[in-house]
Amino acid sequence: MADKMVFIGGGNMASAIIGGLIRQGMRPMQCMVVEPDSAQHARLKAEFGIEAFAAPNSMLSQAGLVVWAVKPQVFKTAALAAKVHTAQALHLSVAAGIRSDSIAQWLGTDRVVRCMPNTPALIGKGITALFARAAVTAADRQQVEQVISTTGEHLWLDSESQLDAVTALSGSGPAYVFFFMEAMTKAGIDMGLSPEQAARLAQATFTGASALAHGSADSPEVLRQRVTSKGGTTYAAITSMQQDSVDTMFMRAMHAARRRAKELGDEFGG
């Protein structure tokens, strides 16, 4: 792992990674954050005891790894401001949509890794897809893996274009789960359960079903069929959703998310 690490942007994803690194033994003095928001700036210092700056400065030249956790629309401005201090570093971007060609051009280096994490990283249960440019060495990849492993699982991709699909599937995926959890909870309340009962049942159902799928060699389709006895209650629910083309609409929504990821790269990657 890099002796000194810099995070550009100190939001939820940066906080998740920093917290995981500190839990695994990283000393706060090994980490710096550039975060212009004063409240976030103060929170990072208080919570993690790390150095935090409002803007890039010469201290960044000490970094072996720079993690870009900024919004896509401000990435270019932030990169150009930091470029003079970070030429020696390996760069890891968690920004949605912004392609590595743009990042490499802005920073003047090809040592760039792009990744797409998701919010369960906040509790160490995330899944992150990674893509490395050709200039990234095996040692660089290992360094990135050490950082990302603090947030959960990871997988490497062969093609950068696959990151848009990952964004649509797992990057945005937690929101889909919460969306269905909301609907299940509301339906439970409509059917006479208390809000607390309905919420607990919905949450536990997702947790248990995910764990079952994760530990099974069978596909989700097979697992679904096993609890869908013809003429039974589950069959009635699944049939109703199929008649309403819920699966088709859901897949259409994911394609919309992928298109938006590509648009972000087109819009803010110039």
Buried (B, 14 or more C-beta within 10 A) or exposed (E): BBEBBBBBBBBEBBBBBBBBBBEEEBEBEBBBBBBEEEEBBEBBBEEBEBBBBEEBEEBBBBBBBBBBBBBBEBBBEBBEBBBEBBEEBBBBBBBBBBBBBBBBBBBEBBBBBBBBBBBBBBEBBBBBBBBBBEEBEEEBBEBBBBBBBBBBBBEBBEEBEEBBBBBBBBBBBBEBEBEBBEEBBBEBBEEEBEEEEBBBEBBEEBEEBEEEEEEEEEEEEEBBEEEBEEEEEBEEEBEEEEEEEEEEEEEEEBEEBBEBBBEBBEEBBE
